[in-house]
Amino acid sequence: MPVPQKPVTQKFKWSAGWASCAPRKSLLEILQLFSFNKLCRIRAIALISLILSISLFLSVHSPPTTAATPRILAFIALQRRGSEVRNNLFAINASSSSRRELAPNIDVSPTLVWSPNGQRLAFVSGDTDIYTVNADGSRLTKQFAGDACKAANFEIAWFSNSQKLVFARSCDGFTSDTPGSQSLYISDTAGIKGTKLVRNLQVGGSPLKTEISSQFYLSPDAQQVAFVKDKYIYKMNADGSEVTKLTKSSGEYISGGSQLVWSPDLTKIAFLFGAYPKQQIYTINADGTNLKNLTNNPQHEVYNVKLFWSPDSSRIAYFYNKPGDFGGKHQDIYLLDINRGTAKKLTQKPSNYGELSWSPDGKFIAFVAGEFNNQKLYTINADGNQLNQLASRLEPSGISELAWSTDSQQIAFIFNETQGDKSNLYVINRDGSALTKLTNDKDLNASHPVWQPQ
């Protein structure tokens, strides 16, 4: 019988114009063709060119494989759970409306501040305590436990390293015979040194105490604090050192509820000077030099005393009232150019304006117009040439707490529903598209939306 023969492995060769060059499994092996004869070298070069052309075509025409970073909002929702009604803290995806509760069983007060790296959130509970929590709900930690006081108010700022925070606590003494207090703390949220009291100063009372006559105003980087004492503006480092008098003469620096407002670049402080309502807008350098009167109009009157720095610290937006308009129904929005000292009117129709908010890129200003519960939402270019109404399908109602996403593409806001006596959280694209309601029927009222930094 014939002996079975062992099969012989066939060595296939490229043909159809590629002649008899042996097949290669990788680009490296193809490059080795250059050691063969001239014909194979030419064919190898042609093959490499074809491969590179195909790769380039696929890279241009293939869809991106990386998903966009979700835009996350932290907010407070008043909810009923059994017999208890409590403010709960949530983080919600603005695209999918999926949410996570961050602080179960804690009643949250309206002060929420993200760390610069977006990984942690500091918040107040019960107007007495301060907590931090990670963005995923882990590491819920009480950083400070305070006693109850009248008209408690907190201001919080994170260090740039996202590990420490500075917070100021106000206990009101302006409307009482008993002095209140302004307290300043530094907290190491990593738990190494805990929370330290920096200053505790009396305010108000009768007769009036002169230790301090304003709250503490924190710089955006949490490194410095401004305040008013004995009718002068002072500043000091957040650790209590280097107390410096900035103004050379005494005066009405916080009349009518006006504030000291740090510029984003930390170089200036803006404020209103004079007895309310006839107040002028001033700036002063953070080192006490270059005091400027930017409005310089004896007839200038204010109704809304808030000042709004542009993100690049070159302009201040404010509400201008016609003299004698004590109801704020005939306002306009103006921009002050800090370097030129000139003012420009943005709006062309006097109205009751409010809730002004700069986009982080400085290109747009969002605001509401109309009297309470009859308001509409608008954006306008910072040069004043394009006014757009947003969310026009919503009936005019109360609109508040405008918050731009960090990429300047979306605006979150609180809308008072015309029926049902509820307030809901909405988000809308800057161009007016994709109006989305983020809260649900379990949320009795929503408030204080804050975008997670990206």
C-alpha positions as CSV (number, residue, x, y, z in Angstrom):
1,M,0.0,0.0,0.0
2,P,1.2,3.4,-0.7
3,V,2.6,5.3,2.3
4,P,0.6,8.5,3.1
5,Q,2.5,11.6,2.4
6,K,2.8,14.4,4.9
7,P,1.0,17.5,3.6
8,V,3.3,20.2,2.4
9,T,2.5,23.8,3.6
10,Q,1.9,26.0,0.6
11,K,3.7,29.3,0.4
12,F,1.3,31.7,-1.2
13,K,2.6,34.6,-3.2
14,W,1.1,37.9,-4.1
15,S,0.1,38.2,-7.7
16,A,-2.1,40.4,-9.9
17,G,0.8,42.8,-10.6
18,W,2.8,42.2,-7.4
19,A,4.8,39.4,-9.1
20,S,6.5,37.0,-6.7
21,C,7.5,39.1,-3.7
22,A,6.9,37.0,-0.5
23,P,3.9,38.1,1.7
24,R,4.7,40.1,4.8
25,K,2.8,40.3,8.1
26,S,3.8,43.7,9.3
27,L,5.0,47.1,8.2
28,L,8.4,46.3,9.5
29,E,8.6,43.2,7.3
30,I,7.5,45.3,4.4
31,L,10.3,47.7,5.0
32,Q,12.7,44.7,4.8
33,L,11.8,44.5,1.2
34,F,14.3,47.3,0.6
35,S,17.0,44.6,1.0
36,F,15.7,42.8,-2.1
37,N,16.0,43.7,-5.7
38,K,15.0,47.0,-7.2
39,L,11.6,45.8,-8.4
40,C,10.6,44.6,-4.9
41,R,11.7,47.9,-3.4
42,I,9.5,49.9,-5.8
43,R,6.5,47.6,-5.0
44,A,7.2,48.0,-1.2
45,I,7.2,51.8,-1.5
46,A,3.9,51.7,-3.4
47,L,2.4,49.4,-0.8
48,I,3.4,51.6,2.1
49,S,1.9,54.7,0.3
50,L,-1.4,52.8,-0.1
51,I,-1.5,51.8,3.6
52,L,-0.7,55.4,4.7
53,S,-3.4,56.8,2.3
54,I,-6.0,54.4,3.7
55,S,-5.1,55.2,7.3
56,L,-5.3,59.0,6.6
57,F,-8.8,58.5,5.0
58,L,-10.1,56.5,8.0
59,S,-8.7,59.0,10.5
60,V,-10.5,61.9,8.8
61,H,-13.8,60.2,8.1
62,S,-14.2,58.0,11.2
63,P,-16.3,59.4,14.1
64,P,-14.5,60.3,17.3
65,T,-14.3,57.5,19.7
66,T,-14.0,59.6,22.9
67,A,-17.3,60.6,24.6
68,A,-17.8,64.2,25.6
69,T,-17.3,64.9,29.3
70,P,-20.7,65.0,31.0
71,R,-21.8,68.4,32.4
72,I,-22.7,67.9,36.1
73,L,-24.7,70.3,38.3
74,A,-25.0,70.2,42.0
75,F,-28.3,71.6,43.4
76,I,-30.6,71.5,46.4
77,A,-34.1,70.0,46.2
78,L,-36.7,70.3,48.9
79,Q,-38.4,66.9,49.2
80,R,-40.9,65.2,51.4
81,R,-39.8,61.9,52.8
82,G,-42.4,60.3,55.0
83,S,-43.4,62.9,57.5
84,E,-40.2,64.9,57.1
85,V,-39.6,67.8,54.6
86,R,-35.9,68.4,54.0
87,N,-33.5,70.1,51.6
88,N,-31.4,67.3,50.0
89,L,-28.2,67.7,47.9
90,F,-27.9,66.1,44.5
91,A,-25.5,66.0,41.5
92,I,-27.2,65.6,38.2
93,N,-26.1,65.0,34.6
94,A,-27.4,67.9,32.6
95,S,-27.7,65.6,29.5
96,S,-29.3,62.5,30.8
97,S,-31.0,63.8,34.0
98,S,-29.5,60.9,36.0
99,R,-28.8,62.0,39.5
100,R,-26.9,61.0,42.7
101,E,-27.7,62.0,46.2
102,L,-24.6,63.3,47.8
103,A,-25.5,63.8,51.5
104,P,-28.3,61.4,52.7
105,N,-30.0,62.4,55.9
106,I,-28.5,65.9,56.0
107,D,-30.5,69.0,55.8
108,V,-28.6,71.3,53.3
109,S,-28.5,75.1,53.5
110,P,-28.0,77.3,50.4
111,T,-24.2,77.6,50.2
112,L,-22.5,75.2,47.7
113,V,-19.0,75.6,46.4
114,W,-17.0,73.2,44.1
115,S,-13.3,72.8,44.6
116,P,-11.2,74.1,41.6
117,N,-10.5,70.6,40.4
118,G,-14.1,69.7,40.5
119,Q,-13.6,66.6,42.7
120,R,-15.1,67.9,45.9
121,L,-18.0,70.0,47.1
122,A,-18.2,72.1,50.2
123,F,-21.7,72.9,51.6
124,V,-23.5,74.2,54.7
125,S,-26.0,72.3,56.8
126,G,-28.5,73.8,59.1
127,D,-26.9,77.2,59.0
128,T,-24.4,76.0,61.5
129,D,-22.1,73.2,60.1
130,I,-19.8,72.8,57.0
131,Y,-19.3,69.5,55.2
132,T,-17.2,68.4,52.2
133,V,-18.1,65.5,50.0
134,N,-16.6,63.9,46.9
135,A,-18.4,64.3,43.5
136,D,-19.4,60.6,43.6
137,G,-20.9,60.9,47.1
138,S,-18.0,59.4,49.0
139,R,-16.0,60.9,51.9
140,L,-18.8,62.9,53.4
141,T,-17.0,64.7,56.2
142,K,-18.1,67.4,58.7
143,Q,-15.4,70.0,58.7
144,F,-17.0,72.5,61.1
145,A,-19.7,72.4,63.8
146,G,-21.1,75.7,64.8
147,D,-23.7,77.0,67.3
148,A,-27.0,78.5,66.2
149,C,-27.1,82.3,65.8
150,K,-29.4,84.9,64.4
151,A,-29.4,85.4,60.6
152,A,-26.4,83.1,60.1
153,N,-24.6,83.5,56.7
154,F,-21.6,81.7,55.3
155,E,-19.1,82.6,52.5
156,I,-16.7,79.8,51.3
157,A,-13.7,79.8,49.0
158,W,-11.3,77.0,48.2
159,F,-7.5,77.2,48.0
160,S,-6.2,76.5,44.4
161,N,-4.9,73.1,45.6
162,S,-8.4,72.0,46.4
163,Q,-7.3,70.8,49.8
164,K,-8.0,73.7,52.0
165,L,-10.9,76.2,52.3
166,V,-11.5,79.5,53.9
167,F,-14.9,80.3,55.2
168,A,-16.5,83.4,56.9
169,R,-19.5,83.0,59.2
170,S,-21.7,86.0,59.9
171,C,-24.0,86.2,62.9
172,D,-26.2,89.3,62.5
173,G,-25.9,92.2,64.9
174,F,-27.0,95.1,62.7
175,T,-30.6,94.9,63.7
176,S,-30.2,94.1,67.4
177,D,-29.0,95.8,70.6
178,T,-26.8,92.7,71.1
179,P,-23.6,92.7,69.0
180,G,-23.2,90.0,66.4
181,S,-20.0,88.5,65.1
182,Q,-17.9,88.0,62.0
183,S,-15.7,84.9,62.2
184,L,-13.0,83.7,59.8
185,Y,-11.8,80.1,59.6
186,I,-9.2,78.1,57.7
187,S,-10.0,74.4,57.2
188,D,-7.6,71.7,56.1
189,T,-10.0,69.2,54.5
190,A,-7.4,66.5,54.3
191,G,-7.8,66.4,58.1
192,I,-4.1,67.1,58.9
193,K,-4.7,70.2,61.0
194,G,-8.5,70.4,61.0
195,T,-10.3,73.7,61.2
196,K,-8.7,76.8,62.8
197,L,-10.4,80.0,63.9
198,V,-8.5,83.0,62.5
199,R,-10.6,86.0,63.7
200,N,-13.8,86.5,65.6
201,L,-14.8,90.2,65.6
202,Q,-17.9,91.9,67.0
203,V,-20.2,93.8,64.7
204,G,-23.2,96.0,65.3
205,G,-25.0,96.4,68.6
206,S,-26.1,99.5,70.5
207,P,-24.0,101.5,71.1
208,L,-22.3,100.5,67.8
209,K,-19.2,98.4,68.1
210,T,-16.2,99.5,66.0
211,E,-14.2,96.3,65.7
212,I,-15.7,95.8,62.3
213,S,-18.8,97.1,60.4
214,S,-19.1,94.7,57.5
215,Q,-18.9,91.0,56.7
216,F,-15.6,89.4,55.5
217,Y,-15.3,89.5,51.7
218,L,-13.1,86.6,50.4
219,S,-10.8,86.9,47.4
220,P,-11.6,84.2,44.7
221,D,-8.3,82.4,45.5
222,A,-9.1,82.3,49.2
223,Q,-5.8,84.0,50.1
224,Q,-7.1,87.5,51.1
225,V,-10.0,89.1,52.9
226,A,-11.5,92.6,52.6
227,F,-13.7,94.3,55.2
228,V,-14.8,97.7,56.5
229,K,-13.7,98.9,59.9
230,D,-14.2,102.4,61.3
231,K,-15.5,103.5,57.8
232,Y,-12.2,102.5,56.1
233,I,-11.6,99.6,53.8
234,Y,-9.1,97.1,55.0
235,K,-7.6,93.8,53.8
236,M,-5.6,91.0,55.4
237,N,-4.3,87.6,54.5
238,A,-6.6,84.7,55.1
239,D,-4.4,83.6,58.0
240,G,-5.0,86.9,59.8
241,S,-1.6,88.4,59.0
242,E,-0.7,91.7,57.3
243,V,-3.8,93.8,58.2
244,T,-3.6,96.8,55.8
245,K,-5.8,100.0,55.6
246,L,-6.5,100.5,51.8
247,T,-8.5,103.8,51.8
248,K,-6.9,107.0,53.0
249,S,-10.2,108.7,54.1
250,S,-13.3,107.5,55.9
251,G,-16.6,107.3,54.2
252,E,-19.8,105.3,53.4
253,Y,-18.4,102.2,51.7
254,I,-21.2,99.7,52.3
255,S,-24.3,101.8,52.4
256,G,-27.6,100.3,51.3
257,G,-26.3,96.7,51.4
258,S,-23.5,97.2,48.8
259,Q,-20.4,95.0,49.0
260,L,-16.7,94.9,48.4
261,V,-16.2,92.9,45.2
262,W,-12.8,91.3,44.3
263,S,-11.8,91.3,40.6
264,P,-11.2,87.7,39.2
265,D,-7.6,88.5,38.7
266,L,-7.3,89.6,42.4
267,T,-5.7,93.0,41.5
268,K,-8.7,95.3,42.3
269,I,-11.7,95.7,44.6
270,A,-14.9,97.4,43.3
271,F,-17.4,99.1,45.6
272,L,-20.1,101.7,45.9
273,F,-19.3,104.9,47.8
274,G,-21.8,107.3,49.3
275,A,-25.1,107.3,51.1
276,Y,-27.7,105.1,49.4
277,P,-29.2,105.7,46.9
278,K,-26.8,108.3,45.5
279,Q,-23.7,106.1,45.2
280,Q,-20.7,106.2,42.9
281,I,-18.9,103.1,41.6
282,Y,-15.2,103.1,42.6
283,T,-12.3,100.7,42.2
284,I,-9.1,100.5,44.2
285,N,-6.0,98.4,43.7
286,A,-5.5,95.5,46.1
287,D,-2.4,97.3,47.4
288,G,-4.3,100.5,48.2
289,T,-3.2,102.5,45.2
290,N,-5.1,104.0,42.2
291,L,-8.5,104.8,43.8
292,K,-10.9,105.7,40.9
293,N,-14.4,107.1,40.7
294,L,-15.7,105.4,37.5
295,T,-19.2,107.0,37.4
296,N,-18.5,110.5,38.7
297,N,-22.1,111.6,38.4
298,P,-23.6,113.4,41.4
299,Q,-27.1,112.5,40.1
300,H,-26.3,108.8,39.9
301,E,-28.8,106.7,41.8
302,V,-28.9,102.9,42.4
303,Y,-31.7,100.5,43.1
304,N,-29.9,97.2,42.7
305,V,-26.5,97.7,44.4
306,K,-24.7,94.6,42.9
307,L,-21.6,94.9,40.8
308,F,-20.5,92.2,38.3
309,W,-16.9,91.8,37.2
310,S,-16.2,90.4,33.7
311,P,-14.1,87.2,33.8
312,D,-11.1,89.0,32.4
313,S,-11.4,91.8,35.0
314,S,-11.5,94.5,32.4
315,R,-15.2,95.6,32.8
316,I,-17.9,95.9,35.4
317,A,-21.6,95.4,34.6
318,Y,-24.2,97.1,36.8
319,F,-27.8,98.2,36.8
320,Y,-28.4,101.9,36.1
321,N,-31.5,103.6,37.4
322,K,-33.0,106.8,36.2
323,P,-32.9,109.4,39.0
324,G,-36.0,109.1,41.2
325,D,-36.8,105.5,40.1
326,F,-37.1,104.0,43.5
327,G,-39.0,101.0,42.3
328,G,-36.4,99.9,39.8
329,K,-38.8,99.8,36.9
330,H,-36.8,102.0,34.6
331,Q,-33.3,100.4,34.7
332,D,-30.7,99.7,32.0
333,I,-27.7,97.5,32.1
334,Y,-24.4,99.3,31.7
335,L,-20.8,98.2,31.2
336,L,-17.9,100.1,32.7
337,D,-14.5,99.8,30.9
338,I,-12.0,99.9,33.8
339,N,-9.0,100.9,31.8
340,R,-10.7,103.6,29.7
341,G,-13.1,104.8,32.4
342,T,-16.0,104.9,30.0
343,A,-19.6,103.5,30.4
344,K,-21.7,101.9,27.7
345,K,-25.4,101.1,27.8
346,L,-26.2,97.6,26.7
347,T,-30.0,97.5,26.9
348,Q,-32.2,99.8,24.8
349,K,-35.5,99.4,26.6
350,P,-35.7,100.5,30.3
351,S,-37.2,97.7,32.4
352,N,-36.8,95.9,35.8
353,Y,-33.6,93.9,35.2
354,G,-32.0,91.3,37.5
355,E,-30.1,88.1,37.9
356,L,-27.2,89.3,35.8
357,S,-24.5,86.6,35.0
358,W,-21.4,86.7,32.8
359,S,-20.5,83.7,30.7
360,P,-17.1,82.3,31.7
361,D,-15.7,83.2,28.3
362,G,-16.7,86.8,28.7
363,K,-18.7,86.9,25.4
364,F,-22.2,87.0,26.8
365,I,-24.3,88.3,29.6
366,A,-27.5,86.5,30.8
367,F,-30.2,88.3,32.7
368,V,-33.9,88.4,33.4
369,A,-36.3,91.3,32.6
370,G,-39.7,92.1,34.0
371,E,-41.3,92.4,37.3
372,F,-41.5,89.6,39.8
373,N,-43.4,86.6,38.5
374,N,-43.6,88.1,35.0
375,Q,-40.0,87.7,34.0
376,K,-38.3,86.5,30.8
377,L,-34.8,85.2,30.2
378,Y,-32.3,86.8,27.8
379,T,-28.7,86.8,26.7
380,I,-26.9,89.7,25.1
381,N,-23.4,90.0,23.5
382,A,-20.9,91.8,25.6
383,D,-20.7,94.4,22.8
384,G,-24.5,94.9,23.0
385,N,-25.4,94.1,19.4
386,Q,-27.3,90.8,19.7
387,L,-30.2,90.4,22.2
388,N,-31.9,86.9,22.3
389,Q,-34.8,85.7,24.4
390,L,-34.3,82.1,25.7
391,A,-37.0,79.6,26.9
392,S,-39.7,81.6,25.2
393,R,-42.1,78.6,25.4
394,L,-42.2,79.0,29.2
395,E,-44.8,81.4,30.4
396,P,-43.5,84.6,32.0
397,S,-42.8,83.8,35.7
398,G,-40.2,84.1,38.4
399,I,-36.7,83.2,37.1
400,S,-33.7,83.2,39.3
401,E,-30.2,81.8,40.1
402,L,-28.7,81.8,36.6
403,A,-25.6,79.7,36.3
404,W,-23.4,79.3,33.2
405,S,-21.7,76.0,32.5
406,T,-17.9,76.3,32.7
407,D,-17.6,75.9,28.9
408,S,-20.1,78.8,28.4
409,Q,-22.4,76.5,26.4
410,Q,-25.4,76.1,28.8
411,I,-27.3,78.1,31.3
412,A,-29.1,76.5,34.3
413,F,-31.8,78.5,36.1
414,I,-34.6,78.1,38.6
415,F,-38.1,78.7,37.2
416,N,-41.2,79.2,39.3
417,E,-44.0,77.2,37.7
418,T,-47.2,79.2,37.1
419,Q,-49.2,76.3,38.4
420,G,-48.5,74.0,41.3
421,D,-46.5,76.5,43.5
422,K,-43.2,74.8,42.7
423,S,-39.8,75.9,41.5
424,N,-37.9,73.6,39.1
425,L,-34.4,73.4,37.7
426,Y,-34.0,73.9,34.0
427,V,-31.1,73.9,31.6
428,I,-30.9,75.5,28.1
429,N,-28.2,75.8,25.5
430,R,-26.8,79.2,24.9
431,D,-28.4,79.4,21.5
432,G,-31.8,78.8,23.0
433,S,-32.1,75.1,22.0
434,A,-32.6,72.0,24.1
435,L,-34.6,73.4,26.9
436,T,-34.7,70.6,29.5
437,K,-36.4,70.3,32.9
438,L,-34.1,68.5,35.3
439,T,-36.2,68.2,38.4
440,N,-39.1,65.8,38.9
441,D,-42.4,65.5,40.8
442,K,-40.6,64.4,44.0
443,D,-38.8,67.8,44.1
444,L,-41.0,70.3,45.8
445,N,-38.6,73.2,45.1
446,A,-35.1,73.4,43.5
447,S,-32.4,75.9,44.2
448,H,-28.8,76.9,44.0
449,P,-27.5,75.1,40.9
450,V,-23.7,75.1,40.7
451,W,-21.8,73.6,37.7
452,Q,-18.9,71.2,38.4
453,P,-15.6,72.6,37.0
454,Q,-14.4,70.7,34.0
